């Protein structure tokens, strides 16, 4: 284990030269450590009923090759979301969860699968997240040889995809795959873009200027392929409801714009399908006043004609929702009436028959359908079950049989419990953990870090939509826990609850200083600290124009004062944590006000008026941010990350003069690592997180007596390490023991963890 190097920032400023001299100090091999402790599965400790709600699963697409059917989507029920692959290899009779190899941990990775295609031992699934919104690692592509075992394509191999590119559709060609969508051009406007690949991993980009006469094209919405022949449905540059048709005769490498321009056909994903000898186009979400949808056909993709009609749709339905084609036939699912769905099939695109009447499916969105090689019809989507629940819908019908729901409860590993422990605090021997359970806020309490039980009442922690608690603290007036509650699909308000004993809680109305201003759609808290003078709460205030930090103070847990004058350019600052100090309070975070991120430290004597200290940046680091902070024995210790020598590293910063000056140390690691929480106890400091390969790391903990000399403890036994990704995300230290809560996640399993240990020398 490499030892840390302590940078004692003597800050000896040489008069006249203005040079800061850094003294490098090596630590002693002795020091504060953590005992091996005991870890265990905590699912039973923080129990949630199986039907308690909180599920958030979505089904976006389904395809079939022979008897193999693959349905794809996303599962964000757990704090560790996953791409979703459901597979049947017997023509839809039985189903199982697929397997995924690749990142599945706590870093930013792709989690939503939007499209899937396959054939002849080559399968491709593509995500519909845009990296500019979800992080550079979220460009999701997965490949498979059999539709069962999937491998995530390393984002480093996808350099031909620009951050702002949007992949709208994919297709299987005889030479591999083609993907199409929209790119931002040099002049700032949108244009078409196509990618081709022989295997789904190595891609070639075809720019807008190489795609036929692309000057009047805004982007490609749908694509279908038959052998090497590819047809794309594009949006005209002028907008409107006229579709542009593009075609390629060589698997997508070169393109021409056809003379076909289908008026009153709005280009949308899911409108194209390919049969053995015909391309079929069915307008999506478009129908006439007579309840009819026009169907168009083309043998080569060059010339198109109206070839059929899907009729009998009611005026209160939107029309066809999705088209799916295979070599022998094509299927369309339509909203025949308000939330009533019907599936139509055709062998040639000309004559259509009603294959299945799905009836009324209240609250259901259908996005996916396919007809397998054996004639089994599979339809999928998801259904909102209330403000906290969104569950999969998957139905199948063998040829000649009635449509029936798939037994999703029988698919091992599919169902996850919606539950998270976000933070932990202790007072005396009373530990209190907060988080979320089944879509509601959750609080659990235990004496001595064991014998946990749910606190309440439930009415205080529940609401019409999702709510969660982010942090908890104990102070002179008792306990406080803070977080956020969704008031509708796009707005979040403060959630504050208090308790005299950690067991019985009551809500604080989100009024006055706790209420959002007009046109502010998000106001929630993520950190709280308690000191002798009272409590400080930190949160975020979001508008369409940006995000700003917020700090509140309360001395009695009833009246809250919002700090109205915060230091610095607030739109460029994020506050990550707060702590009570011997001088008052400290808040830490990061700022990009100068174009380069650096650590921020604000101090206050009363929790209302705040002063910014000098930037926190380890020597030779090019950027930094602080994420966690505690105070002990008159010293402030913060932990953050910094860019140093081309890598992101975890460091600690210690100040003995209320943030005026800082000393720095790198936490000891041998691989990638992240600190997720920090706590102080009578004997010293403890930090917890993970250590190892991103997405496959094990739980880890670090102990220090002074915040500068750290010892890493490998927490790998008792289920705290092993297959998948494990982490410890919350920690608190009492006089006698250290308790940490965490999670162990594989693709098919998701479990809570608890680890109990103590300091030793």
C-alpha positions in Angstrom: 0.0 0.0 0.0 1.6 3.3 -1.0 1.9 5.8 1.8 0.5 9.3 1.4 2.7 12.3 0.9 1.7 15.2 3.2 2.1 18.6 1.8 2.6 20.9 4.8 1.5 24.2 3.3 3.7 26.4 5.4 2.6 29.3 3.2 5.8 31.0 4.0 5.5 33.9 1.6 8.9 35.3 0.8 8.6 39.1 1.1 9.4 40.9 -2.1 9.1 37.7 -4.3 5.6 36.6 -3.3 6.6 33.0 -3.5 4.7 30.3 -1.6 7.1 27.6 -0.3 5.6 24.1 0.2 7.3 21.7 2.7 7.0 18.0 1.8 6.7 15.7 4.8 6.5 11.9 4.9 4.2 10.3 7.4 5.0 7.8 10.1 4.0 4.1 9.6 2.2 4.2 12.9 -1.2 5.9 13.4 -4.9 5.5 13.8 -6.4 2.5 12.0 -9.7 0.6 11.7 -10.4 -2.8 13.1 -11.5 -5.5 10.7 -15.0 -5.2 12.0 -18.1 -7.2 10.8 -20.1 -6.7 7.7 -23.4 -8.2 6.6 -26.4 -7.9 4.3 -28.7 -5.2 5.5 -31.8 -5.8 3.3 -33.6 -7.2 6.3 -32.4 -4.4 8.6 -33.9 -1.7 6.3 -36.8 -3.7 5.1 -39.4 -2.5 2.6 -42.4 -4.6 1.6 -42.1 -6.2 -1.8 -45.2 -4.4 -3.1 -44.3 -1.1 -1.4 -43.8 0.7 -4.7 -41.0 2.9 -6.0 -40.2 0.8 -9.0 -39.1 2.8 -12.0 -38.6 0.5 -15.0 -39.2 1.4 -18.7 -39.4 -0.7 -21.8 -38.5 1.1 -25.0 -38.0 -1.5 -27.8 -38.3 -5.2 -28.7 -37.0 -7.2 -31.6 -36.8 -10.8 -32.7 -34.6 -13.1 -34.7 -36.0 -16.6 -35.2 -37.2 -17.8 -31.8 -35.1 -15.3 -29.9 -36.9 -12.2 -28.6 -35.1 -9.3 -26.9 -36.8 -6.5 -25.1 -34.8 -3.5 -23.8 -35.2 -0.4 -21.7 -34.0 1.0 -18.4 -34.3 0.4 -14.6 -33.6 3.3 -12.3 -35.3 1.8 -9.3 -32.0 1.6 -7.5 -29.6 4.4 -6.9 -27.3 2.3 -9.2 -29.4 2.3 -12.5 -28.9 -0.4 -15.1 -29.7 -1.0 -18.8 -32.5 -3.5 -19.1 -32.3 -6.6 -21.3 -35.1 -9.2 -21.2 -34.6 -12.3 -23.3 -36.7 -15.2 -24.6 -35.1 -18.0 -26.6 -38.2 -20.1 -27.0 -40.5 -17.9 -29.1 -41.8 -15.8 -26.1 -42.9 -18.7 -23.9 -40.3 -18.2 -21.1 -38.3 -15.1 -20.2 -35.1 -14.3 -18.3 -32.9 -11.4 -17.5 -30.0 -11.0 -19.9 -26.4 -10.4 -18.7 -24.3 -7.3 -19.2 -20.6 -7.0 -19.0 -19.2 -3.5 -18.5 -19.5 -0.6 -16.2 -22.3 -1.0 -13.7 -21.1 1.0 -10.7 -21.3 4.5 -9.3 -19.6 6.5 -12.1 -21.6 8.1 -15.0 -22.4 5.3 -17.4 -25.1 4.6 -19.9 -28.2 3.2 -18.4 -31.0 3.5 -20.9 -31.4 1.3 -24.0 -33.6 2.9 -26.6 -33.3 0.6 -29.7 -32.2 -3.0 -30.4 -31.5 -5.0 -33.7 -29.9 -8.3 -34.5 -29.3 -11.2 -36.8 -26.7 -13.8 -37.9 -24.8 -13.7 -34.7 -24.6 -10.0 -34.4 -26.8 -7.9 -32.1 -26.6 -4.2 -31.3 -28.4 -2.1 -28.7 -28.2 1.7 -28.6 -28.9 4.1 -25.8 -30.9 7.3 -26.1 -29.1 9.4 -23.6 -27.1 12.5 -24.8 -23.7 12.7 -23.1 -23.9 16.5 -22.8 -26.8 15.9 -20.4 -25.6 12.8 -18.6 -21.8 12.8 -18.7 -19.3 11.6 -21.3 -19.6 8.0 -20.3 -23.3 7.8 -21.1 -23.0 7.2 -24.8 -24.5 3.7 -24.6 -23.8 1.0 -27.1 -24.0 -2.7 -26.3 -23.1 -5.7 -28.5 -24.0 -9.4 -28.3 -23.5 -12.6 -30.3 -26.7 -14.3 -29.1 -29.0 -11.6 -27.7 -28.5 -13.0 -24.2 -25.0 -11.9 -23.1 -24.3 -8.2 -23.8 -21.1 -6.3 -23.5 -21.0 -2.5 -23.1 -18.8 -0.8 -25.7 -16.1 1.2 -24.0 -16.9 5.0 -24.5 -13.2 5.5 -25.3 -13.8 3.6 -28.5 -16.6 5.8 -29.6 -14.7 8.9 -30.6 -16.6 9.3 -33.9 -19.7 10.1 -31.8 -19.7 13.8 -30.8 -21.1 14.9 -27.4 -24.1 16.6 -29.0 -25.0 13.8 -31.4 -28.4 12.2 -31.1 -28.8 8.6 -32.3 -32.4 8.3 -33.4 -32.5 4.8 -34.9 -30.4 1.8 -35.8 -30.7 -1.1 -38.3 -29.0 -4.4 -39.1 -27.4 -4.6 -42.6 -25.8 -7.5 -44.4 -22.4 -5.9 -43.6 -23.0 -5.0 -40.0 -25.0 -2.0 -38.6 -26.1 1.5 -39.5 -27.1 4.2 -37.0 -28.6 7.5 -37.9 -29.6 10.7 -36.2 -28.9 14.4 -35.7 -25.6 16.4 -35.3 -24.9 20.0 -34.6 -23.1 21.5 -37.6 -20.3 24.0 -37.6 -22.8 26.9 -38.1 -24.7 25.8 -35.0 -27.7 24.4 -36.9 -28.8 20.7 -36.9 -28.1 18.3 -39.7 -28.1 14.6 -40.5 -25.4 12.2 -39.5 -24.9 8.5 -40.1 -22.5 5.9 -38.6 -21.7 2.4 -40.0 -20.0 -0.5 -38.2 -19.1 -4.1 -39.1 -19.4 -5.3 -35.5 -21.0 -2.5 -33.4 -17.7 -1.6 -31.8 -15.7 0.0 -34.5 -17.6 2.9 -36.2 -17.2 5.2 -39.2 -18.9 8.5 -39.3 -20.6 9.9 -42.4 -21.0 13.7 -42.0 -23.9 15.7 -43.2 -22.0 17.0 -46.3 -21.6 13.4 -47.4 -25.3 12.5 -47.1 -26.8 13.3 -50.5 -28.2 16.8 -50.9 -28.3 17.4 -47.1 -28.6 21.2 -47.2 -32.3 21.0 -46.7 -32.3 18.3 -44.0 -32.4 18.9 -40.3 -31.9 15.3 -39.1 -32.7 11.6 -39.6 -35.5 10.2 -37.5 -35.9 6.6 -38.7 -33.9 4.0 -40.7 -34.6 0.5 -42.0 -32.4 -2.0 -43.9 -32.7 -5.0 -46.2 -29.4 -6.5 -47.0 -27.2 -3.6 -48.2 -30.2 -1.4 -49.1 -30.9 1.2 -46.4 -33.7 3.7 -46.3 -33.8 6.7 -44.0 -36.7 9.0 -43.1 -35.4 12.6 -42.5 -36.8 15.9 -41.3 -36.7 18.8 -43.8 -34.6 21.9 -42.8 -37.6 24.1 -43.0 -39.5 21.9 -40.6 -43.2 21.2 -41.4 -44.8 17.8 -42.0 -43.1 16.7 -45.2 -40.7 13.8 -45.0 -37.4 13.5 -46.9 -36.4 10.1 -48.1 -32.7 9.1 -48.3 -31.4 5.8 -49.6 -28.1 3.9 -49.6 -27.2 0.9 -51.7 -24.0 0.0 -49.9 -24.9 -0.5 -46.2 -25.0 3.2 -45.4 -21.6 4.3 -46.6 -22.9 6.5 -49.4 -26.3 8.2 -49.7 -28.6 9.9 -52.2 -31.7 12.0 -51.7 -34.6 10.5 -53.5 -37.2 12.6 -55.3 -39.9 11.3 -53.0 -41.3 13.9 -50.6 -44.2 12.6 -48.6 -46.5 15.5 -47.7 -48.3 15.4 -44.4 -46.0 12.6 -43.2 -44.2 13.9 -40.1 -40.8 12.0 -39.8 -40.7 10.1 -36.5 -38.7 7.1 -35.1 -40.5 3.8 -35.6 -42.2 4.7 -38.9 -40.1 2.5 -41.2 -39.9 -1.3 -41.6 -38.3 -3.7 -44.1 -39.8 -6.8 -45.6 -38.1 -9.3 -47.9 -39.0 -7.3 -51.0 -40.5 -4.1 -49.8 -39.9 -1.1 -47.5 -43.0 0.0 -45.6 -43.7 3.5 -44.1 -46.5 4.1 -41.7 -46.9 7.7 -40.2 -46.6 7.7 -36.4 -49.2 9.5 -34.4 -51.0 10.7 -37.5 -54.5 9.7 -38.6 -57.3 11.2 -40.6 -60.6 12.5 -39.2 -62.1 9.2 -40.5 -59.8 7.2 -38.3 -57.5 6.1 -41.1 -53.7 5.9 -41.4 -52.2 5.9 -44.8 -49.5 3.3 -45.6 -46.7 3.8 -48.2 -44.5 1.1 -49.9 -41.4 1.1 -52.0 -39.4 -1.8 -53.6 -36.1 0.0 -53.6 -36.6 3.1 -51.4 -36.4 5.4 -54.5 -40.0 5.8 -55.4 -42.9 5.6 -52.9 -46.6 5.1 -53.4 -49.6 4.7 -51.2 -50.2 1.0 -50.9 -52.7 0.4 -48.0 -54.7 1.8 -45.1 -55.0 1.0 -41.5 -58.6 1.9 -40.6 -61.2 1.8 -37.9 -59.4 4.0 -35.4 -61.4 6.2 -33.2 -61.1 10.0 -33.2 -59.9 10.0 -29.5 -56.9 7.8 -30.3 -53.6 9.2 -31.7 -53.1 6.5 -34.4 -50.2 4.2 -34.9 -47.6 4.3 -32.1 -44.9 1.9 -33.5 -44.1 -0.2 -36.6 -42.0 -3.3 -36.6 -41.0 -5.4 -39.5 -39.3 -8.8 -40.2 -38.7 -10.6 -43.5 -42.1 -12.2 -43.6 -44.4 -9.5 -42.2 -44.9 -6.2 -40.5 -46.9 -5.2 -37.4 -48.2 -1.9 -36.1 -49.6 -1.1 -32.7 -52.2 1.7 -32.6 -54.2 3.5 -30.1 -57.7 2.6 -31.4 -59.4 4.7 -28.8 -58.6 6.5 -25.6 -56.0 4.2 -24.0 -57.4 1.3 -26.0 -54.8 -0.5 -28.1 -55.0 -2.8 -31.1 -52.3 -4.6 -33.1 -52.5 -4.9 -36.9 -50.3 -7.1 -39.1 -49.6 -7.4 -42.8 -47.5 -9.7 -45.0 -46.9 -7.1 -47.7 -47.9 -3.6 -46.3 -50.9 -3.5 -48.5 -53.6 -5.4 -46.7 -53.9 -5.2 -42.9 -55.7 -7.4 -40.5 -56.5 -6.9 -36.8 -54.2 -9.4 -35.0 -55.0 -8.6 -31.4 -57.3 -6.3 -29.4 -55.4 -5.4 -26.2 -58.3 -3.6 -24.7 -58.1 -0.7 -22.3 -54.7 -0.3 -20.7 -55.1 2.7 -18.3 -51.9 4.6 -17.7 -49.9 2.5 -20.1 -47.5 3.7 -22.8 -46.7 1.1 -25.5 -43.5 1.6 -27.3 -42.4 -1.8 -28.6 -43.6 -4.7 -30.6 -42.3 -7.5 -32.8 -43.5 -10.7 -34.5 -41.1 -13.6 -34.0 -40.0 -16.1 -36.6 -42.5 -18.5 -35.1 -45.3 -16.0 -35.4 -45.5 -14.9 -31.7 -46.6 -11.4 -31.2 -44.8 -9.5 -28.4 -45.9 -6.0 -27.2 -44.2 -4.0 -24.5 -44.1 -0.7 -22.7 -44.7 0.5 -19.1 -47.5 1.7 -16.9 -47.6 4.4 -14.3 -49.0 3.0 -11.1 -49.2 6.4 -9.2 -46.7 9.1 -8.4 -44.0 6.7 -7.1 -44.3 3.7 -9.4 -43.6 2.9 -13.1 -43.7 -0.8 -14.0 -43.0 -2.9 -17.1 -45.8 -4.1 -19.4 -44.9 -7.1 -21.5 -47.5 -9.2 -23.4 -47.1 -12.1 -25.8 -49.4 -14.2 -28.0 -48.4 -17.3 -29.9 -49.8 -17.6 -33.4 -53.6 -18.2 -33.1 -53.6 -17.6 -29.3 -54.9 -14.8 -27.2 -52.6 -12.1 -25.9 -51.5 -12.7 -22.3 -49.2 -10.8 -19.9 -45.7 -12.2 -19.3 -45.1 -13.3 -15.7 -42.5 -10.6 -14.9 -42.5 -11.6 -11.2 -41.1 -14.9 -12.2 -38.0 -13.4 -13.9 -35.1 -13.8 -11.4 -33.2 -10.6 -10.8 -35.7 -8.3 -12.6 -37.4 -6.9 -9.5 -35.4 -4.5 -7.4 -36.5 -2.8 -4.1 -36.6 0.9 -4.2 -34.5 1.8 -1.1 -31.4 3.9 -0.3 -29.6 5.0 2.8 -28.0 8.3 2.0 -26.6 9.5 5.3 -26.0 8.5 8.9 -25.6 10.4 12.2 -25.1 9.5 15.9 -25.8 11.1 19.3 -24.8 9.1 22.3 -25.6 5.5 21.3 -28.5 6.5 19.1 -27.8 6.1 15.3 -30.2 7.6 12.8 -30.1 6.8 9.0 -32.0 8.6 6.4 -32.8 8.0 2.7 -35.7 6.7 0.7 -37.9 3.6 0.7 -40.4 2.6 -1.9 -40.6 6.2 -3.3 -41.1 7.8 0.1 -38.7 9.4 2.5 -37.1 6.9 4.9 -35.8 7.1 8.4 -34.4 4.2 10.5 -33.0 4.3 14.0 -30.9 1.9 16.1 -29.1 1.8 19.4 -25.5 1.0 19.2 -25.6 0.7 15.5 -27.8 -2.4 15.7 -31.4 -3.4 16.2 -32.7 -1.0 13.6 -36.3 -0.1 13.0 -38.2 2.3 10.8 -39.1 5.7 12.4 -42.3 7.6 11.6 -45.1 8.3 11.4 -45.4 7.3 7.7 -47.7 10.3 7.0 -44.8 12.7 7.6 -42.5 10.9 5.2 -45.0 10.2 2.3 -46.4 12.4 -0.5 -48.1 12.2 -3.8 -44.8 11.7 -5.6 -41.2 10.8 -4.8 -39.5 12.2 -1.8 -36.2 11.4 -0.1 -34.0 12.6 2.7 -30.4 13.5 1.9 -28.8 14.2 5.4 -29.4 14.2 9.1 -27.9 15.8 12.2 -28.4 16.1 15.9 -28.1 19.4 17.8 -29.2 21.2 20.9 -32.9 21.1 20.0 -32.9 17.5 18.8 -32.8 15.9 15.4 -33.3 17.3 11.9 -33.4 15.6 8.5 -33.5 17.4 5.2 -34.2 16.5 1.5 -36.7 17.1 -1.2 -40.2 16.2 -2.3 -41.6 16.3 -5.8 -44.8 18.2 -6.0 -45.5 17.3 -9.6 -43.6 15.9 -12.6 -41.2 18.8 -12.9 -41.1 20.6 -9.5 -39.3 19.8 -6.2 -39.7 21.5 -2.9 -37.9 21.4 0.5 -38.6 18.4 2.8 -37.6 19.1 6.4 -38.6 16.9 9.4 -37.5 17.1 13.1 -37.6 14.9 16.1 -36.8 15.1 19.8 -35.6 11.5 20.1 -34.9 10.2 16.5 -38.0 8.0 16.6 -41.0 10.2 16.3 -40.8 12.9 13.6 -42.9 15.9 12.4 -42.7 17.9 9.3 -41.7 21.6 9.0 -43.9 23.4 6.5 -42.1 24.5 3.3 -43.2 28.1 3.8 -41.5 31.5 4.1 -37.7 31.1 3.8 -38.2 27.4 2.9 -40.5 28.1 0.0 -39.3 28.4 -3.6 -39.6 31.8 -5.4 -41.8 32.2 -8.4 -40.6 30.4 -11.5 -38.1 28.4 -9.5 -38.8 24.8 -10.2 -36.4 23.2 -7.7 -35.5 24.0 -4.1 -34.2 21.1 -2.0 -31.6 20.5 0.7 -28.7 18.0 0.5 -26.7 18.7 3.7 -27.2 19.8 7.3 -24.9 20.4 10.3 -25.6 21.1 14.0 -23.5 23.2 16.4 -23.9 24.9 19.7 -25.6 28.0 18.1 -28.1 26.0 16.0 -28.3 24.3 12.6 -27.1 25.2 9.1 -28.8 23.6 6.0 -27.3 23.6 2.5 -29.2 23.1 -0.7 -29.7 24.2 -4.3 -32.1 26.6 -6.0 -32.7 25.9 -9.7 -34.3 28.0 -12.4 -34.3 27.7 -16.2 -31.4 30.1 -16.1 -29.1 28.1 -13.8 -28.4 26.7 -10.4 -27.4 28.6 -7.2 -26.4 27.4 -3.7 -28.6 28.1 -0.8 -27.9 28.2 3.0 -30.4 28.4 5.8 -29.9 28.8 9.6 -32.3 27.9 12.4 -31.7 28.0 16.2 -34.9 26.3 17.2 -35.9 24.0 14.3 -39.0 26.1 13.8 -38.0 29.4 12.3 -35.5 29.3 9.3 -33.5 32.2 7.9 -32.2 32.1 4.4 -28.8 33.7 3.9 -29.5 36.4 1.4 -25.9 37.5 0.6 -23.6 34.7 -0.3 -20.0 35.2 -1.5 -18.7 34.8 -5.0 -20.5 34.2 -8.3 -23.2 32.0 -7.0 -24.2 30.5 -10.4 -20.7 29.1 -10.7 -20.5 27.5 -7.2 -21.8 24.2 -5.8 -21.8 23.6 -2.1 -21.2 20.0 -1.3 -21.2 19.8 2.5 -21.5 21.8 5.8 -20.1 21.3 9.3 -20.2 23.0 12.7 -16.8 24.3 13.9 -15.4 25.9 17.0 -15.8 29.3 15.3 -19.3 28.7 13.9 -19.8 26.9 10.6 -18.0 26.0 7.4 -19.4 25.2 3.9 -17.3 23.6 1.2 -17.7 22.9 -2.5 -16.3 23.9 -5.9 -16.3 26.8 -8.3 -15.7 27.3 -12.0 -16.0 31.1 -11.9 -12.5 31.5 -13.4 -13.0 28.8 -16.1 -11.0 26.3 -13.9 -12.5 24.4 -11.0 -11.1 25.0 -7.6 -12.2 24.2 -4.0 -14.4 26.7 -2.2 -14.6 27.2 1.6 -17.0 29.6 3.2 -17.1 30.3 7.0 -19.7 31.9 9.2 -19.8 32.8 12.9 -23.6 32.8 13.0 -24.8 30.7 10.1 -26.4 33.7 8.4 -23.4 35.9 7.2 -20.8 34.0 5.2 -17.2 34.9 4.1 -15.3 33.2 1.4 -11.7 32.0 2.1 -9.0 31.7 -0.4 -9.4 29.0 -3.0 -8.5 25.5 -2.0 -6.2 23.8 -4.5 -3.4 21.3 -3.8 0.0 22.2 -5.2 0.6 21.1 -8.8 -3.1 20.3 -9.2 -4.8 21.9 -12.1 -8.4 21.8 -10.7 -10.1 20.7 -7.5 -13.4 20.5 -5.7 -14.4 19.8 -2.0 -17.1 17.3 -1.3 -17.2 16.5 2.4 -16.1 18.4 5.6 -16.0 17.8 9.3 -14.5 19.7 12.3 -12.6 18.2 15.3 -10.4 19.6 18.0 -10.4 23.1 16.4 -9.3 21.8 13.0 -11.4 21.7 9.8 -10.8 18.6 7.5 -12.3 18.5 4.0 -12.0 15.8 1.4 -12.3 16.3 -2.3 -10.9 15.4 -5.7 -8.3 17.2 -7.8 -6.8 16.8 -11.2 -3.2 16.0 -10.8 -0.6 14.5 -13.2 -3.4 13.7 -15.7 -5.5 11.8 -13.2 -8.4 12.6 -10.8 -7.1 12.0 -7.3 -8.7 12.1 -3.8 -7.1 14.6 -1.3 -7.7 16.0 2.1 -7.3 19.6 3.2 -6.8 20.6 6.8 -7.1 24.0 8.4 -6.4 25.0 12.0 -7.2 28.7 11.5 -10.8 28.6 10.3 -10.0 28.2 6.7 -7.3 30.9 6.4 -4.6 28.4 5.4 -4.6 24.8 4.4 -2.4 21.7 4.5 -2.9 18.9 2.0 -2.5 15.2 1.7 -3.3 12.6 -1.0 -5.3 9.7 0.4 -3.5 6.4 -0.1 -4.8 4.3 -3.1 -3.4 1.7 -5.5 -6.3 2.0 -8.0 -9.2 4.3 -8.8 -11.1 5.3 -5.6 -13.7 7.6 -4.4 -14.7 8.9 -0.9 -18.4 9.1 -0.5 -18.7 10.3 3.2 -16.6 11.6 6.0 -17.2 11.5 9.8 -15.3 12.5 13.0 -15.3 10.6 16.3 -13.5 10.9 19.6 -10.5 9.0 18.4 -10.2 10.5 14.9 -11.6 10.7 11.4 -13.0 8.0 9.1 -13.8 8.3 5.4 -15.6 5.6 3.4 -16.2 4.9 -0.3 -14.9 2.4 -2.8 -11.5 1.4 -4.2 -10.7 -0.6 -7.4 -11.7 -0.6 -11.1 -14.6 1.8 -11.8 -17.8 -0.1 -11.8 -16.1 -3.1 -10.2 -14.6 -1.7 -7.0 -14.9 -3.0 -3.5 -15.8 -1.1 -0.3 -13.1 0.9 1.3 -12.4 3.0 4.4 -9.6 5.4 5.5 -8.7 6.4 9.1 -6.7 9.4 10.2 -6.0 11.1 13.5 -5.1 14.5 12.1 -6.7 14.5 8.6 -3.2 14.4 6.9 -1.9 10.9 7.7 -4.3 8.3 6.4 -4.4 4.5 6.5 -6.6 2.7 4.0 -8.5 -0.3 5.2 -9.6 -2.9 2.5 -13.2 -3.8 3.4 -13.6 -6.9 1.2 -15.0 -9.7 3.4 -18.6 -10.4 4.5 -20.1 -9.3 1.1 -18.4 -5.9 1.2 -16.2 -6.9 -1.8 -16.4 -9.4 -4.6 -18.3 -9.6 -7.9 -20.0 -6.4 -9.1 -19.6 -3.0 -7.4 -19.5 -2.5 -3.7 -19.4 0.8 -1.8 -19.8 2.4 1.6 -21.7 5.6 1.2 -22.6 6.8 4.8 -20.6 6.6 8.0 -20.9 7.8 11.6 -18.6 7.3 14.6 -19.7 7.2 18.2 -17.5 6.9 21.3 -17.2 3.1 21.0 -17.9 2.1 17.4 -17.9 3.2 13.7 -21.0 2.2 11.6 -21.1 2.5 7.9 -23.9 1.8 5.4 -23.4 0.9 1.8 -24.5 -1.2 -1.2 -23.5 -4.2 -3.3 -24.7 -4.3 -6.9 -24.3 -6.7 -9.8 -26.5 -6.7 -12.9 -28.9 -9.1 -11.4 -28.6 -8.3 -7.6 -28.8 -5.2 -5.5 -28.3 -5.3 -1.7 -27.8 -2.9 1.2 -24.7 -3.4 3.4 -23.8 -2.5 7.0 -20.3 -2.6 8.4 -19.5 -2.2 12.1 -15.9 -1.5 13.3 -13.9 0.6 15.7 -10.7 2.7 15.8 -7.5 1.0 16.9 -3.8 1.8 17.0 
